[in-house]
Amino acid sequence: MPNPRLAPVEPSAYRWAVHCCSYKLDLSHKPDRAVALFENESAAKHFGGLMWPSTFEVVDLQSPVGAGR
């Protein structure tokens, strides 16, 4: 049974993907998956900066370049 205190999730609202980019430190050879999705670019950049200050990237999933990832 769904929790009535939680709003329904609308996946298309999450435009910004945060990647940790472990490949930049030679920690992985596989493509990095997004670790978080955000509605706002500023929130995505803040989160990435707190978690991986020197390696993270924020990708706009609705741009022609970001959609290809």
Contact map, one row per residue, 1 for C-alpha under 8 A:
111000000000000000000000000000000000000000000000000000000000000000000
111100000000000000000000000000000000000000000000000000000000000000000
111111000000000000000000000000000000000000000000000000000000000000000
011111100000000000000000000000000000000000000000000000000000000000000
001111100000000000000000000000000000000000000000000000000000000000000
001111110000000000000000000000000000000000000000000000000000000000000
000111111000000000000000000000000000000000000000000000000000000000000
000001111100000000000000000000000000000000000000000000000000000000000
000000111110000000000000000000000000000000000000000000000000000000000
000000011111110000000000000000000000000000000000000000000000000000000
000000001111110000000000000000000000000000000000000000000000000000000
000000000111111000000000000000000000000000000000000000000000000000000
000000000111111000000000000000000000001000000000000000000000000000000
000000000111111110000000000000000000111100000000000000000000000000000
000000000001111110000000000000000000111100000000000000000001110000000
000000000000011111000000000000000000111110010000000000000111100000000
000000000000011111100000000000000111110000010000000000000111100000000
000000000000000111110000000000000111100000011001000000011110000000000
000000000000000011111000000000011111000000000001000000011110000000000
000000000000000001111100000000010110000000000001000100111000000000000
000000000000000000111111100000010000000000000000000000111000000000000
000000000000000000011111111100010000000000000000000000100000000000000
000000000000000000001111111111110000000000000000000000000000000000000
000000000000000000001111111000000000000000000000000000100000000000000
000000000000000000001111111100000000000000000000000000100000000000000
000000000000000000000111111110000000000000000000000000000000000000000
000000000000000000000111111110000000000000000000000000000000000000000
000000000000000000000110111111100000000000000000000000000000000000000
000000000000000000000010011111100000000000000000000000000000000000000
000000000000000000000010000111110000000000000000000000000000000000000
000000000000000000000010000111111000000000000000000000000000000000000
000000000000000000111110000001111100000000000000000000000000000000000
000000000000000000100000000000111110000000000000000000000000000000000
000000000000000011110000000000011111100000000000000000000000000000000
000000000000000011110000000000001111100000000000000000000000000000000
000000000000000011100000000000000111110000010000000000000000000000000
000000000000011111000000000000000111111000010000000000000000000000000
000000000000011110000000000000000001111110110000000000000000000000000
000000000000111100000000000000000000111110100000000000000000000000000
000000000000011100000000000000000000011111110000000000000000000000000
000000000000000100000000000000000000011111111000000000000100000000000
000000000000000000000000000000000000000111111100000000000000000000000
000000000000000000000000000000000000011111111110000000000000000000000
000000000000000111000000000000000001110111111111000000000100000000000
000000000000000001000000000000000000000011111111100000000100000000000
000000000000000000000000000000000000000001111111110000000000000000000
000000000000000000000000000000000000000000111111111000000000000000000
000000000000000001110000000000000000000000011111111110011100000000000
000000000000000000000000000000000000000000001111111111010000000000000
000000000000000000000000000000000000000000000111111110000000000000000
000000000000000000000000000000000000000000000011111110000000000000000
000000000000000000010000000000000000000000000001111111110000000000000
000000000000000000000000000000000000000000000001111111110000000000000
000000000000000000000000000000000000000000000000100111110000000000000
000000000000000000011101100000000000000000000000000111111000000000000
000000000000000001111000000000000000000000000001100111111100000000000
000000000000000001111000000000000000000000000001000000111110000000000
000000000000000111100000000000000000000010011001000000011111000000000
000000000000000111100000000000000000000000000000000000001111100001000
000000000000001110000000000000000000000000000000000000000111111011100
000000000000001110000000000000000000000000000000000000000011111111100
000000000000001000000000000000000000000000000000000000000001111101100
000000000000000000000000000000000000000000000000000000000001111111100
000000000000000000000000000000000000000000000000000000000000111111110
000000000000000000000000000000000000000000000000000000000001101111111
000000000000000000000000000000000000000000000000000000000011111111111
000000000000000000000000000000000000000000000000000000000001111111111
000000000000000000000000000000000000000000000000000000000000000111111
000000000000000000000000000000000000000000000000000000000000000011111
